[in-house]
Amino acid sequence: MKNQQIILEDTTLRDGEQAPGVAFSPETKVTIFHALTEAGVKWIEAGIPAMKGKEVKALREMLERKEEVNLIGWNRGVLDDIKFTISMGFKAVHIGLPTSNIHLKHSIGKNKTWLLDAASDLVKYAKDKGCFVSISAEDVGRTDLSFLQEYAATVHEAGADRLRLSDTIGILDSASYAKRVKTVADACSIYTQCHCHNDFGLALSNTLAGLEAGATYFHSCINGIGERAGMPDMAQMVMALRKFHDVDTGVDTTHLTHLSQLVAQACDQPLLPWQPVVGSNVFAHESGIHTKGMLSNNETFEPFEPDLVGNKRKLCVGKHSGRAVIRHVLEENGVTVAETDTLEECLAKVRDLAIDKRGEVTPEELLNIYHSMQQEVVNV
């Protein structure tokens, strides 16, 4: 990756919370904020001050740590919103404005001329107040490329520090998203930020492509939550950048699983066991070939150690298990197994139980099976 100065900005507390059905209490928002900060996240989009009420209560508490972390307050393209955010003490503001024809017409009822003038005026106002100013090109996937360049040059000239390229409905593929980043770079030298939605499951790959094309900042959410199909998952982004591009985002990876569990609980949504990086199945092994390999060498069927991300390894007993893991679990529980025939018969009973249960056989159940078999031998 050409640009090694990549900056992760977490938006779990803004775009993440905009997931339908998700509503964080002030206490929950602040708890997640502190967990992010303790994990080393230095840029956090904290929320929407203009919502007022309990949102402001949480934001004021977060602002007590504004010297430790770059806190961004999100705003509509409305001057009063920005004034209020700055009055709260935010030193970084984001201005949300659309650039596609369909959003200009049907979302805010304005035209391109209005947009260029309004964006320029709002940026200048916030810069005059000493703020770091980020501004969107929302719905960049349906924005005319020539107008995108004009818009980028306009906000750059007005003093904007960053242009957020928002694939608002997730309709771009990696090549198309990278093209938008390069298109802006051809027009001016403004920093760009990747903001990719996951409607086609491409948010992570599109973000990586945008960073490869020269973007400096990117958005992610814990567990990939967010509007509709969500945003790029933070744990996946952190580990992909580390593994494939040798980029250190500054995040302490040992906090990733805890962060995931914290947000899953806050959303009242269970975490899928096969959630990459942090899911309970990621370092769990059941099939005979896999467990035999893992008992010999941990690198056989894992891309990295579970401790690296605060996760745990588990060897499971189930329908697909082999003799090696049966022996291993029995011996871990103080049973000495000598006869291969005993293991074979035990394995058959384990598989039948796993099918009946439609799931994993616990060590206790395995011990019961084995001891029952031994008792049958004694009684014969």
C-alpha positions in Angstrom: 0.0 0.0 0.0 1.5 3.3 -1.1 0.1 5.3 1.8 1.3 3.9 5.1 -0.2 6.8 7.1 -3.7 5.3 7.3 -6.1 6.7 9.9 -8.9 4.6 11.2 -12.0 6.6 12.3 -14.6 4.6 14.2 -18.2 5.5 13.6 -20.0 2.9 15.7 -21.5 5.7 17.8 -22.9 7.5 14.8 -23.4 5.5 11.6 -23.4 2.3 13.6 -26.1 3.4 16.0 -28.2 4.4 12.9 -28.8 0.7 12.3 -32.5 0.2 12.4 -33.6 -1.0 15.8 -30.4 0.1 17.6 -30.6 2.8 20.2 -27.8 3.3 22.7 -28.4 4.9 26.1 -26.0 7.7 27.1 -24.4 5.3 29.5 -23.9 2.7 26.8 -22.5 5.2 24.3 -20.0 6.4 26.9 -19.0 2.8 27.8 -18.3 2.0 24.2 -16.5 5.3 23.8 -14.2 4.5 26.7 -13.6 1.0 25.4 -12.6 2.3 22.0 -10.3 4.9 23.5 -8.6 2.2 25.8 -8.1 0.1 22.7 -6.1 2.9 21.1 -8.7 4.3 18.6 -7.7 7.9 18.1 -10.4 9.2 15.8 -14.1 8.7 16.8 -17.2 10.0 15.2 -19.1 10.5 18.5 -22.7 11.2 17.4 -25.1 13.9 16.2 -25.2 17.0 18.6 -28.3 18.4 16.8 -30.3 15.5 18.2 -30.1 17.3 21.5 -31.5 15.6 24.6 -29.8 12.5 25.9 -27.4 12.5 22.9 -25.9 15.7 24.2 -25.5 14.2 27.7 -23.4 11.4 26.3 -21.4 13.7 24.0 -20.5 16.1 26.8 -19.1 13.2 28.8 -17.0 12.1 25.9 -15.7 15.6 25.3 -14.0 15.4 28.8 -11.4 13.3 27.0 -11.1 15.4 23.8 -7.4 16.0 24.5 -6.8 12.2 24.2 -8.9 11.5 21.1 -10.1 13.3 18.0 -13.8 13.6 18.5 -15.9 14.4 15.4 -19.4 15.8 15.7 -21.7 14.9 12.7 -23.9 17.7 11.2 -26.4 18.1 8.5 -25.5 20.8 6.0 -27.2 23.3 8.2 -25.4 26.3 9.8 -27.3 26.1 13.1 -26.2 22.4 13.5 -22.6 23.4 13.1 -22.8 26.3 15.4 -24.3 24.1 18.2 -21.7 21.4 17.7 -18.9 24.0 18.0 -20.5 25.5 21.0 -20.3 22.2 22.8 -16.6 22.2 22.5 -16.0 20.0 19.4 -12.8 20.8 17.6 -13.6 18.6 14.6 -16.9 18.7 12.7 -18.3 16.7 9.8 -20.8 18.3 7.3 -23.1 15.8 5.6 -24.1 16.9 2.1 -25.1 14.8 -1.0 -23.6 15.2 -4.5 -25.7 13.0 -6.7 -28.6 14.3 -8.7 -31.1 12.0 -7.2 -30.1 12.9 -3.6 -30.0 16.6 -4.4 -33.5 16.5 -5.8 -35.2 14.0 -3.6 -33.3 14.2 -0.3 -32.7 17.9 0.2 -34.5 19.6 -2.7 -31.6 21.6 -3.9 -29.5 22.0 -7.0 -25.7 21.9 -7.7 -25.3 25.6 -7.6 -26.8 25.8 -4.2 -24.6 22.9 -3.1 -21.3 24.5 -4.2 -22.2 27.8 -2.5 -23.5 26.2 0.7 -20.6 23.8 1.1 -18.1 26.6 0.6 -19.8 28.8 3.1 -20.2 26.1 5.8 -16.6 25.0 5.5 -15.4 28.6 5.8 -17.5 29.2 8.8 -16.2 26.1 10.7 -12.6 26.8 9.6 -12.9 30.4 10.9 -13.8 28.9 14.3 -10.6 26.9 14.3 -12.1 23.5 13.5 -10.9 20.5 11.6 -13.5 20.3 8.9 -14.6 17.1 7.1 -17.3 17.2 4.5 -19.2 14.5 2.5 -19.7 13.7 -1.1 -22.7 11.5 -0.3 -24.0 9.0 -2.8 -20.7 9.3 -4.6 -21.5 6.1 -6.6 -24.2 8.1 -8.5 -22.3 11.4 -8.7 -21.1 12.7 -12.0 -17.3 12.4 -12.0 -16.8 15.8 -13.5 -19.0 17.4 -10.8 -17.3 15.4 -8.1 -14.0 17.0 -9.2 -15.6 20.4 -9.2 -17.1 19.9 -5.7 -13.8 18.5 -4.3 -11.9 21.5 -5.7 -14.5 23.9 -4.3 -14.5 22.6 -0.7 -10.7 22.3 -0.8 -10.4 25.9 -1.8 -12.8 26.8 1.0 -10.4 25.2 3.5 -11.9 21.7 4.1 -9.4 19.3 5.6 -11.0 16.2 4.3 -13.5 14.9 1.8 -15.6 11.9 2.8 -16.4 9.7 -0.2 -19.6 8.1 0.8 -20.9 5.1 -1.1 -24.2 5.7 0.6 -26.1 2.8 -0.8 -23.2 0.4 -1.3 -23.5 0.2 -5.1 -19.8 0.3 -6.1 -17.3 -2.4 -6.5 -13.7 -2.1 -5.6 -12.5 -0.8 -9.0 -15.3 1.7 -9.2 -14.7 3.0 -5.7 -10.9 3.3 -6.2 -11.7 5.3 -9.4 -13.6 7.9 -7.3 -10.6 8.3 -5.0 -8.3 8.8 -8.0 -10.7 11.2 -9.6 -10.6 13.4 -6.6 -6.9 13.2 -6.4 -6.7 14.3 -10.0 -8.7 17.5 -9.2 -7.0 18.6 -5.9 -4.8 17.6 -3.0 -7.5 17.3 -0.4 -7.3 14.3 2.0 -10.0 11.7 1.3 -11.9 9.3 3.6 -13.4 6.0 2.6 -17.0 5.5 3.8 -18.4 2.3 2.3 -21.7 0.6 2.9 -22.0 -3.2 2.8 -25.2 -3.7 0.7 -23.5 -6.1 -1.6 -21.0 -7.3 1.0 -18.2 -5.3 -0.6 -17.6 -2.6 2.1 -14.3 -4.1 3.4 -12.9 -4.8 -0.1 -14.0 -1.3 -1.3 -12.4 0.4 1.6 -9.1 -1.5 1.1 -9.3 -0.5 -2.6 -9.9 3.1 -1.7 -6.9 3.2 0.6 -4.8 1.5 -2.0 -5.8 4.2 -4.4 -4.6 6.9 -2.1 -7.2 7.7 0.6 -5.8 8.4 4.0 -8.8 8.0 6.3 -11.4 5.2 6.5 -14.6 4.5 8.5 -15.4 1.3 10.2 -17.9 0.1 12.9 -17.5 -2.6 15.5 -19.2 -5.8 14.2 -19.9 -4.0 10.9 -23.1 -2.4 12.2 -24.7 0.6 10.5 -27.5 1.6 8.2 -29.1 -1.3 6.2 -26.3 -3.9 5.7 -23.8 -1.9 7.7 -20.3 -0.7 7.4 -16.8 -2.4 7.2 -16.1 -4.3 10.4 -13.4 -2.7 12.5 -11.7 -5.9 13.5 -11.6 -7.2 10.0 -10.2 -3.9 8.7 -7.5 -3.7 11.4 -6.4 -7.3 10.8 -6.5 -7.1 7.0 -4.4 -3.9 7.0 -1.9 -5.5 9.3 -1.7 -8.9 7.6 -1.8 -7.9 3.9 -0.5 -4.4 3.9 1.8 -4.1 7.0 -0.2 -1.1 8.2 -0.5 -0.5 11.9 -3.7 1.4 12.7 -2.7 1.9 16.3 -5.4 -0.3 17.6 -4.5 -2.8 20.4 -5.7 -5.9 18.7 -6.1 -7.8 21.9 -9.2 -5.6 22.6 -11.0 -6.6 19.4 -13.0 -9.5 20.8 -14.0 -7.6 23.9 -15.2 -4.6 21.8 -17.2 -7.0 19.6 -18.9 -8.6 22.5 -19.6 -5.2 24.1 -21.3 -3.8 21.0 -23.2 -7.1 20.4 -24.7 -6.8 23.9 -25.5 -3.1 23.4 -27.3 -3.9 20.2 -29.1 -6.8 21.8 -28.0 -8.9 18.9 -26.1 -12.2 19.2 -22.7 -12.3 17.4 -22.5 -14.9 14.7 -20.1 -17.7 15.7 -18.4 -17.5 12.3 -18.0 -13.7 12.5 -14.4 -13.2 11.1 -11.7 -12.5 13.7 -13.9 -12.3 16.8 -16.5 -15.1 16.4 -16.5 -18.1 18.7 -16.0 -20.5 15.8 -13.0 -18.7 14.3 -10.5 -20.6 16.4 -12.7 -23.7 17.1 -11.9 -26.9 15.3 -14.0 -30.1 15.0 -13.3 -32.1 11.8 -10.8 -34.9 12.3 -8.2 -33.7 9.8 -8.2 -30.2 11.3 -8.0 -31.2 15.0 -5.3 -33.7 14.3 -3.3 -31.0 12.5 -3.9 -28.5 15.3 -2.8 -31.0 18.0 0.5 -31.2 16.0 1.0 -27.5 15.1 -1.2 -24.6 15.9 -0.4 -22.9 12.5 -1.9 -25.8 10.6 -5.4 -24.4 10.4 -5.2 -20.8 11.8 -4.0 -17.6 10.1 -2.9 -16.1 13.4 -3.0 -16.9 17.1 -6.3 -16.2 18.9 -4.5 -14.3 21.7 -3.6 -11.7 19.2 -7.2 -10.6 19.0 -8.3 -11.5 22.5 -10.0 -14.7 21.3 -9.7 -18.3 22.5 -8.9 -21.6 20.8 -11.2 -24.6 21.2 -11.1 -28.2 20.0 -14.6 -29.4 19.7 -16.1 -32.9 19.8 -18.9 -33.5 17.3 -20.2 -35.3 14.2 -17.0 -34.6 12.2 -14.5 -35.4 14.9 -11.8 -38.1 14.6 -10.0 -40.4 17.1 -7.2 -37.9 17.8 -9.5 -35.3 19.4 -11.5 -37.9 21.3 -8.3 -39.2 22.8 -7.1 -35.7 23.5 -10.3 -34.6 25.4 -10.4 -37.9 27.3 -6.8 -37.6 28.4 -7.3 -34.0 29.3 -10.0 -35.2 31.7 -7.7 -37.8 33.3 -8.7 -40.9 31.3 -5.9 -43.1 29.8 -7.0 -44.6 26.5 -5.1 -47.6 25.3 -7.3 -49.5 22.8 -8.0 -48.2 19.3 -11.1 -50.3 19.1 -12.5 -48.5 22.1 -11.9 -45.1 20.5 -13.6 -46.3 17.3 -16.7 -47.4 19.1 -16.7 -44.3 21.3 -16.4 -42.1 18.1 -19.5 -43.8 16.6 -21.6 -43.1 19.7 -20.3 -39.5 19.7 -21.4 -39.0 16.1 -24.9 -40.4 16.8 -25.3 -38.1 19.8 -24.1 -35.0 17.8 -26.7 -35.8 15.2 -29.4 -36.2 17.8 -28.3 -32.9 19.5 -27.7 -31.1 16.2 -24.5 -29.7 17.7 -21.4 -30.2 19.8 -20.9 -33.0 22.3 -19.6 -31.6 25.6 -16.6 -33.1 27.4 -18.9 -34.3 30.1 -21.1 -36.1 27.6 -18.0 -37.7 26.0 -16.9 -38.9 29.4 -20.3 -40.4 30.1 -20.2 -42.2 26.8 -16.7 -43.6 27.5 -17.5 -44.6 31.1 -20.8 -46.3 30.0 -18.8 -48.3 27.4 -16.3 -49.3 30.1 -19.1 -50.4 32.4 -20.7 -52.5 29.7 -17.3 -54.3 29.2 -17.1 -55.0 33.0 -20.7 -56.3 33.1 -20.2 -58.7 30.2 
